[in-house]
Amino acid sequence: MEFLAQKIGMSRTIGNPSVPVTLLKVLNAKVCELREDGKALVAYAKGKAHNKCVIGQQKKYSLSKEFNHFATLTVANKEVGDLDMSALESAQRLKITFKTKGRGFSGAMKRWNFQGGPAAHGSRFHRRVGSIGNREWPGRVQPGKKMAGHYGNEQVSVCAQVVSFDKENGILVLKGSVSGHNGAFGRISIIK
C-alpha cells in the first residue's frame, strides 16, 4: 500500500539513548476510481491551485474544492471513499520517497566536495575546478567529468523503521532522517 505524506520536520525521542526521528503528516485522501491492478486514482489537498481541468475532475467525482491534486497509488480499498490508513498501524518498515533540497546551479566545491586551492600567497586557484581535460589523447573532456551544475532536487528513496503512528492526527514518526525540506511532499509504501 502507498500513501502521500508531508514532512513536518525532525525531533528526537526522550530517553536513554535518545533517537533522532522524522515526523511525517499522512495526507487525508479520497479514492476516486479503482482499477483492476490494485491501483487507484486518489485526490488530495495541496495548496489552493485551481484550473478548469481540476474543477472538471472535482465535478466528475463529486469532490469538495479542497481536493485539488490527483495521484495514482496502490491502495487496500475495495470501494470508493476515504483512503484506508489502518495498514500503517501495524507497519514496521516503510520505503519513503522524497525530493532532496534544491540548491540550484552550484560550483564544483559545493556540489562534489572538492578541496579547492590556497586562499593566499599569490594563488589564483581558490574555488576553481582546475584542469578538466588531457592533452593529445583523448583531446576532449571525458563524459561524466565532475563540474559545476544543477545540484539537488533529485528523487531519493530510503527505508525507515516506524517508531509510532498517531491515527487520529495522521502523524507518523520514523527513525532517522528523510530527505527534503520541511513541508515537502512525498510517498510512503509499506515494506513490512
N, C-alpha and C positions, 0 to 999 in steps of 0.2 A: 504494500500500500504506500501511496505517496501523499504528501501534504505540503501546503505552502506555508512559509514562515517568514517572520520579520525579526531581524536581530535587534535585541534590546541593548545588550552590552555585556560586559564581563563583571564578575564578582568573585567571591570565594566563600567556601563553607567555613563555619565556625567550629573549631575542634582541633584535635591534635592527631595527625597533621592536618593543616588547613589545605584544602584542594581548590585550585583555580577552576571556575566554572563559567560557562557562557549561557546567558538567558535568551531564549527564543520565544516569540509570541506566535503560536499556531493560529493562522487566519481562519475565521469562520467562512465557510464557502458553501455554495449551493450546487448540487449536482443537477445539471440541466438536461443532459442527454446521455443515456447509457449505450455502449457499443458491445458487440459480441465478444471481443477480445479482452474484456475485463477493464477496458479504459473508459473514461467518461469525460464529457465536456463540463468544466466546472467554472462557475462565476464567483469572483471575489472582489472585495472593495480595495481600491488603491488610488488615493488622491481624489480629484474632482473632475478628471478629464471626461468630456462627453463629445461625441460626434454622431452623425446620422447612423453610422454602422452600429455603434453601441446601443443607441436608442431603439433601433430595429430589433436587435438581439434581446433587449430587455422586454419589448412588447411580445416577441415570439415565445419567450419562456416565462412571461408574466413575473418579472423581477422588479424589485424596488430600485430607485435611482442610485443607491449606494453601490450596487454590484455593477461595476463599470469595466472590469477586466475579465478575460477568459483564458483558461489553460486546459490542456489535456493531461489527465492524471490517471494512474492505476488506482482504482478505489475498491472498497469492500461492499459498497452499497448495492442492494438488489433493486432499489426503486429510486425515482427522482425525489429530491428533497435536500435536507441538510446533510452535509458530509459527515459520515460516521467516524468519530475520533476515538472510539473505545479501544482500538488496537494499540494506541500509544500508551495505555495504562500498563500493559504487560510487556511492552518493548524493553529490550536490554541494550541493544546496539543499533545505531542508526547510521545511514550514509547521508551526509549533509553536503549540498552543492550550492555554493555562493560565488559571486564575482569578487575578486580582490579589489582593494582600493586602487583607483586610477591615479597615476602620478604624471600623466601627460607625457610630453617629449622630455626625456631625461638624458643627461650626459652619461658617458661610459663609467665614470666613477660611481655614480649613484646606482645605475642600472646593473652593472656587473661587478661591483665592489672592487674596482681597480685601486691600486695604491696611490698612483699619481707621482709627481716628481717633487724635487725640493722646493721649498717656498721662498728661499732667499739665495744669497751669494751669486747673483747674476743669472740665475736659472730662468729660462723662458718656457719650461715644461709645465709646471704647476698641475692643472687638472685636465690636460690634453690627453688624447688617446695615444699619440706617438705613431710610430711606423705601422702601416697597415698592410703592406704588400712585400713581395720579393722582387729581385732584380730581373735576371734574364728568364728564369723559369719560375712560376708559370707566366710571369709578365702581366699579372692581373690580381685582383683581390679575391681570395678564396671564398666560396659560399659559406655562410654561417659565421662570418667574422663578427666578433663582439664589438659593436659600435654603439653610438648614441641612437636613440629612437624611442618609440612609444613603449611605456613601461606601466604595468599594472592593468587593471580592468580585464583580467583573464578568469575564466571559469575554473574553479578549483573544488574538488570533492575530497572530503575527509570522513573517516569512520570515527564515531564517538560513542562513549558509554553514557547511558541515561542515568542521571543521579535521581531525578524526581520529575513528576508531571502533575501539574495542578489543572484538572479537567475543567473546573468551574471558571477559571480565568484564562485557560488555554496557554499557560506558561510552562515551557519545557526547559529543564536545567540539564546541561550537558557537561561532562568532564572535559577540561581543556579548552583550547581556543578554536574559533571558527573564523575563516577569512571573511573580509568585507567590513564596511564601515557600520557604525551604529545606525539602524534604520534601514539597512539593506534587505532586499527581498531575495528569497532562495527557496530551494526544495528540500524536503526530507523524505527519505524512504527507509522502511523498516528492513533490517538485515536479519535480526534475531529477536 
